[in-house]
Amino acid sequence: MTKPSPATFPDLLDVIIIGAGPCGLAVAARLKEETPSALFTDDEHQRYHWINKHSGRMALVQAHHRKRKGVKADKWRGYTSRQSFSSTNSEGSPPSLASSASSVSEESETGAVDVDDPSPSMLVLDSTGDKWMERWNRAFKTLEIEQLRSPMFFHVDPGDRDGMLAYTQEMGRDCDLWEIPGCVGKELSKHKKKKKKKMRSRAVAIGEDEIDERDRKDYFSPSTGLFADYCSSIVSRYGLDLPGMIQQREIEDIGYDYHSELSPFSKIFTVTAGDGTRFYSRAVVLAVGPGRTKVLPFQLSGEEVNGACHSTEIRSFPSLNVKRKIQRRQEMNVVVVGGGLSSAQIVDMAIRKGVSRVWFLMRSDFKVKHFDIDLSWMGKFKNYEKAAFWSADTDEERLEMIKTARNGGSITPRYQKVVKQHVARHRASIHPRTVISSHEYCPVSQTWRLTTDPPIPDLPPIDYIYFATGMQADVNELPLLQRMNREHPIETKQGLPCITDDLMWKADLPLFLTGRLAALRLGPGAPNLEGARLGAERIAWGMEEVLGRRETEDTPTEFED
């Protein structure tokens, strides 16, 4: 029996990506990249560029576009700077880092789009806007964050691990880099060793001897503007800025079942938006970040929402009632709850905006780390840590390893210094191991009466509370996955799904998860930019099998009638 042609179902896409943040962008770019850095060395990239340059002057074996795993010499478009390899590197000396990668391809410079693009057809749906990284960029702008916490090799470019560093050098933007001190160098002076011993006794983890000196160039962090521009260049390079590719939609439901207009042996996804619009695809990638459940010490009710908010809800800073008091030059007090970097940034911004005093409460100790995971997962022992994680016998073991590596919220040494300066000027006070035990909000004065455990002496009425307490990643509570949980249930561990190694919901169900929800497979770095790139790589391989299997079913072979 002849199978129905996919042409009878014109709205069917290969992939729908839900979420236009870093994880979604990493997946989209990886699906467009034929020679990813995870599989191809710099020398191989150089050779592919040389082949492309000389493709009109010599006979080449061209890979058939159906052979997805073959290298398509006619399709490869190297980075612009790689043109210099054959001319400036004729003596065989290694190229400089700046010539190893660029963020703009030859194709995207001219605005040309390859009509024979073999990559999957895709649509991106995002609840915030119709542009890549809109929520991410808005959050950094609102909190006036100038610098990323991540090192230079944490980014979403699938083509080159050193791509962002190369982009920085080529654009002449070295002034947009901050060195991350105390990470690099195996040899320590006596003074530094003494200082390090003292810091360790205070449970402050810096880890000066974790990173080799030869990796020094990696341990800079980019400005938020530099990172945004680099992401824009990736979007341009891979043609991910086509009109209509991203649509602003709040997704309410994901279903996976047979469809009457397709083969009775093929299931597809039906993705339903809040306005009732339906989209259809063969695979779905869920890249929604940490989730939607806010972690709060107590739920805000009634008029209390006028006196407090979660950090993810901040749209303008400070709040309206605080801003009015600042304008009237009244004394005002703000409480910030949380132990992570966002909480320290809110403390700093509140004081810079004119708040009289900030009371900084954290449930656990005041922890200081360069990164939100231990250096052992990033430095010279990272392969050991990752191997131990991937070879763990159970997901319970992996969950404990994730908790140990992340160890709750922490702030960077830079912001530790900033906050301590505010404390020295009596504009802020730090209260570790302190929780709010009771609260009462007065809507007339728009102030709080708080009681803490242990008690804070002379705590005045509080004008506003900011909860920088994070989000709970619980796959069971996401509204858009209610049908998946009901019709295709899988095991979870404290809200994290036990998905396949390819990051699929089930082996025969191509709903891919990335970011924090994929932590049981990617490790403690899953919520980070590096986790976004690693997740994209795994998804690309899984997608290869899913869409390749579809091609095998739908495409007649040369032996068929």
N, C-alpha and C positions, 0 to 999 in steps of 0.2 A: 504494500500500500504506500502511495506517495505521501510524504509528510507535508503538512501545510508550510508554505514559504513564510519566513519571518516578515516578508514585505506586506503580508496581510494584516500586520499589527505594527503600523508605522511608528507608534509612540514608544516602542520597546527599546530601552537603552541597555548597554552592557553594564554600566555601573552608575549607581546613585550614591553620592557622598553626602552624608548629613553632618554638617559642621564645616565652616569655612575658616577655622582657626589654624594654628600651626600643624596639627595632626592631619587635618583635611588637606591642607596645601602640600604637605609632605607626600601623602598618598597620590594626589593628582599629578605632582611632578614626577614621582617615581614611575607611574604608569606611562608617562611620556618619554622616559629616559631609557634608551636601548643599551647603553654601556655604563651602568651604575658603578660608583666607586667601590661598592661592596664586592663587586665581581671583577672589575678591571683595574689594573694598576696604572700609574701615571705613564709608564712606558707604553702600555697598550693604548691608552687614550692618544698618546702622541702618534703612534703608528696609524690609528684609525683616521686621525686628521690628515696625515701624509697621504694615505690611500684616497681619501676624499679629494684632496687637492689635485692629485694626479690621475683621477679616475678617467679623464677624457683622453689620456695619452698612453694608456697601457691596458692590456687585457686583464679584467678582473672577474673572478667568479662571483656572480651576484646571487645573493640568497633570496629564495622565493619568499614572498611576503607571508605565506602561510607558515613557514618554519620560524615560529616566533623566537625560538632559542638560538637561532643562527644570527650572526652579525651581518647587518645589512650595510655594506660599504657605501652604497649610493644614498643611504638615508642618514648616515652619521653627519652631524654638523658640530664640529669641535668648537671650543671657545675661541673668541677672536684672537686672544693673545697667543694661542698655540700656532698661529701662522708664523711666529718668529722662530719656531723650533728648527725648521729646515734651513733658515737663512743665518740665524745667529748662533746656532748650536752645531755647526758643521764639524767641529773638532771633537765632538762627542762628550763635551763637558756637560754636567747636569745643568738644566735650566734653573734660573732663580725661582723662588717661590712665587713671585709676582707673575711669572710667565706660565705657571702651571695651570691656571684657571682664570676665567673671567665670568662675569655674571651675565654677559650679553652675547647671545649667539649670532652668527652671521645671518641666519634667517630672520630673527626678530628685529635686527637693526633695520632691515628693509621693510619690515611689516608683512613679509610674504608668509603665507600659510601653506604648508604642504598638503596638496589635495589628496595625496596617496598615503595619508597618515594611517599606519597600521594599528595605532594605539586604540584602546577601547573607547567607545562613545560614552560620554559621562555628563552628568548634571550634578550641580552642587546646590544643596538646600540649607539655608542658614536662618535662624530665628532673628538675628540681629540686623543684618543688612544684605546688600547684594554685591559686596566687595570682599576680597580676601582679607583676613585678619582685622575685620572691623571692630569686633568686641575687644580683641587684644589691644589694638592701637588706642581705642577709646579709654580703656582702663588705665593704660600707662599715662595718657594725657591728663585724665581726671586727677590722678594722684601725683602728677608732676614728677614722674620717675624718669630720671635721665639715663640710667645705666641698667643693663641686664645683669642678672646674677651669674649667668652661664658663661663659660669660657668660649673662645672663638670657634672651637670645633663642634659646638652644639648649635646646629642649625638644620634647616629642612632641605638643603640642596642634595639631591641624590647623586650628583655627578662628581663631586670632589669634596673630600673631607676638609681640605684647606681652602675651600672656595671663598669663605667670608674673609679670611685673612688676605687672600689674593685680591679680592674685590677692593678691600680697604687700601691696599698698596697701590693698585692701579688708579683708583679714584683720588689718591693723595689725601686720604682722610685719617692719617695716623693720629691726629688730634682727637678723634672720636673713640680712642681706645683708652681704657684704664687698666693699668697693670694690677694683677691680683697678687699682692705681696705675700711672702711667707709660704708660697706653694712649691717653689722650685729650688733645687740645689741639694745635693746629698751631703756636702761638706758644710759644717756649721762652725762658726767661731765659738770660742769659749763663752763669750757674752751671750750669743744667741742660744747656746745650749742651756745656759743658766736660766735665761728668760723662758725658754721652752719648758723647762722642768717646772718653773713657777706657774706657768699658765696651765700645765697639765694638772697640777695640784689643785687648781681652781676649776677643773673640769671644763676648760675651754679648749676645744679641739681645733688646732690649726694645721698640723701635719706638715712641717717644713721639709721633711726628708722623704715625702711620699712620691714626689715627682722628679724625674731625671732632668738634669740641666739641659739636655738636648731638646726637651719639650718646652723650653721657656717661651718660645714664640706663641704657643697655644694658650698660655695662661694670662691672657688679657681678656677683658670683657668689653663688648661693644656698647656704644650709646644706643638708646632706643631709636634715635633717628637713623643711625647707620644700619641697624638691623632691619628697620622698616623698609629702607631703600633697597637693601640686599634682597629682601623677600619680594619686593616689587620687580626687581630684575629677574628673579626666578620665574615669576608669573609671566613676564614678557618673553623670556627665553623659550618657555614651553608652550606658548600660545594659550595660556590659561585665562586670558582677559577678553575672550570673545564675548560679544553681546549675548546675554541670555544664559551664559554658562552657570552663573550663580543667581539664584532667586531667593528672595526673602520670604521664607515660609516657616511657620511653626508646625512641626510634624507631630501629629497626634497618634498615628497608628502605623505599624508595619505588619503586613500579612505575607505569608508565603504559601502559595497553593497553585493548583492547576488553573488554567484559563481556557475558556471554551474556544477561543480563536487560535490557540497554539496547539502544538502536538500534545496529545493526551498523556505523553510520557515525560513532559517537561513542566516543571514548576517555575513560577516567576514570583517576584516581589510586587506587591501593591503598597505603595507608600502614600498615605493619606494626610493631607495638610489640614490645618484648622479651619480653612474656608471651604473644605470639601473637595478640593482639587486632588486628583489622583495621578500618581506617576508610576510607571512600570519599568522594571529592570530585571536583569538576570542575576545581579549581585548588588549588595548594599554594603557600604562602609559606614560604621557609626563612629564619628570622631567628634563627640560632644563635650570633651573636656572632663572636668571632675564630677559632673552631675548637677542636679538641681536642688538637692536637699541641703539646706544651710545648717551648719552646726551652731546652735545658740545655747548659752547657759540657761536661758528661760525664753519662753515664747512670748512675743509681744502681742498684746491684745488691746482692742479699743483705741483709745487716744495715745497709748504708749508708742505707737508707730511714729508719732510726731516728735518723740524725744530720743529716738535711737534707730539705728539701721545696721544691716550687715554690710561689710566692706564691698561686696559685689553689687550692692544697690546704690552706691554713691554715684550720683549724676553731677552734682556740683559740690564744691567744698569751700568753706564750711557750710553747715546747714543754715537755713534761712533765719531761724531765731538766734543762732550764734552770731551770724553775720550782722544782724541788727544791733546786738549788744556791742559788738566790736565797733560799729559805726558810732554808737553812743558813748564809747570809751568806758563801758561798764566792765567790772571784773567778771570773768566767767571761767568755769572749770569744765573740763572734758575728761571723760574716762575712755581709755582704749583698752579693749580686752583682746588678748591673743599673744602668742609667743613667736610668731613668724616674722619674716622680713616685712610683709605688708603692714603689720602693726607698728613696727618701728618707723616706717615711712609715713604713716598717718600721724604718729606722735610728732615727728619733725615738721610736717606740713602744717599741723594745727598751730604749733608755736610760731612758725613763720608767718602765718596768716593773722596773728594777733591774739590768740587764746592766752589768757593769763597763766593758766597752769594745766598740765596734763597729768593724769594719774594713770600709770601704765601697769595694768594687772595681767599677770600670766599664771596659768594653772600649775605649770611645772617650773623647772629652773630656768634661769636666764642663760640660754645656750647660744654660743657664738661659733659659727662655722662659715667657711667660704661658700660652700654649696649646701643644698638641702639634702644631699646624700653624702656619706662618708667618702673621704678621698681615696680610700682603698678600692672603691668601685670606679675610680677614674684614673688612678695613677698606675704605677708599675705593677701592682698586684691585681689589677682589674680582671685579667683573664682568669686568675685563680678564683676570684669571688664569683664571676659569672659562671664558670664551670661548675662550682659547687652549687650554685642556684639551679642551673639547668639539670644537674644530675640528682637533685633531691628526689627522694622516693615519693613524697606526698605534697599536696598543695598546702597542707597545714605547715609543713616545714618551710615552704617558700614564703608563706605569709609571715612567719616569725622572722625570717631573714629580711623581709621588706621592712618590717617594723624596726628591727635593730639598725638597719642601714639608714633609715630616715630619722628615727628617734624623735619624732615630734617636730614642732616648729623651732626655727633657729634664725638668727640674724647674722649679717656679715660683719667682719671686723670694722669695716668702714662705718656702718650705721651704729655699731656699738659706740664708736668714738663720738658720733654726732649726738646720740642720745645722752651719753655721759656728759657732754658739754652742756646740754640743756639742764641736766641734773645739777651740775656745778653752779649754774646761774639761777637755781631755784625755780626753774620754769617747768620742771618735770620731776616726777618721783617714780621709782621702779619698785614693784611689789611682786616678787616671785612667790610661787606656791600660795597664791591668794585667789579666793573665789568670792563671788557675790552670793551671800547667803539669804538676803532679803532685799526687796526693792519696792518702792512706792513712788508713783508718778503723779505730780500735781499739774493738771492741765491749765490751771489759771496762771501760775508762775512759770509753767513749762520747765520745771526742774524735777530732779530725782532726789529722793532720800535713799541712800544705799547703806546696807550693812555688809561688812566683809568678814571672811574667816581666813586668817586671823584678823582681828579688827585693825583698821587704819585710824590712828588717833586724829581727831579734829578733821575728819573728812567733811568738806562743806557740801552744800547742795550742788548737784551736778547738772549742768545745762544740756549736755548731750552725751550719748554713749555710742561708740563705734565698736562693733563686734568684728574683729579681724580673726575669726575663729575657724575659717576654712569651710570646705564643703565635704559632704559625705558621698563617696562614690558607691552607690548601692543600685545594682542592676535590677533589683526587685522593685524599686520604687520609681523607676523612670516611666512616666505615663506612656510613652511611645512604644515601650516593650511589653506592655501588659498582655497583649495577645500572644506574643512570642513566648512569654513565661507560662501562659496558660496552655497553648497548643503544642509548644515544643520545649518543655521544661528541661533545664540543665541544672547541675549542682552548682552551688555558690559557697564561698567562704567569706563570711562577714561582708557580704554585699558584692564581692568580686566574683565574676563568673569563671567557672572552670572550662574555658574554651579550648580549642585544639591548638597544637603547636603552630599552625598556620593562622591563628587568631580568628578562626571560624567558630560560629555558635555551635555547630555540630559538623561532623565530617561530611555529611550530605546536605548541609544547609549553609549556603554561602553568604551569611550575614557576618561580616568582619568587624571586629572591635579593635580600636587602637587607643592610645593614651592611657589614662589611669585605669580604665576598665580592663585593660589587657595586662595588668601588673603581674598576675600569676604566671604569665608566660614571658614577659619582657624583663621583669625584675624591678628593683626599687627606682630605677631611672625612667620608668614608663611615663610618668606625668611630665617629664622634662623634654626639652627640644631634642636631645639625643634619643630619647625613647620614641619620639615622633618619627625620626628617620629610621630607626631600627624596626619599628612597627610597620612603616611603609614598605620596607624591604621584604618583610615576611608576607605581607598582604599581596605584594606584587607576585611573589612565587605562588601563593595560593590561588590568586586570580588567574595566573597562567594556566593552571590545571583546570579551573572551573570553565573559563572561556575557551580554552583549547579543546576540552571535552565537548563543549557545545558545538564548536566548529566541526569536530569529527562526526557528530551526529547529523548536523544540518547540511554539510557540504558533501556532495557526491564525489566519490573517488573516480580516477580515470578508468577503473574497471567496471563502474556501474553504468547501466543503461540510462 
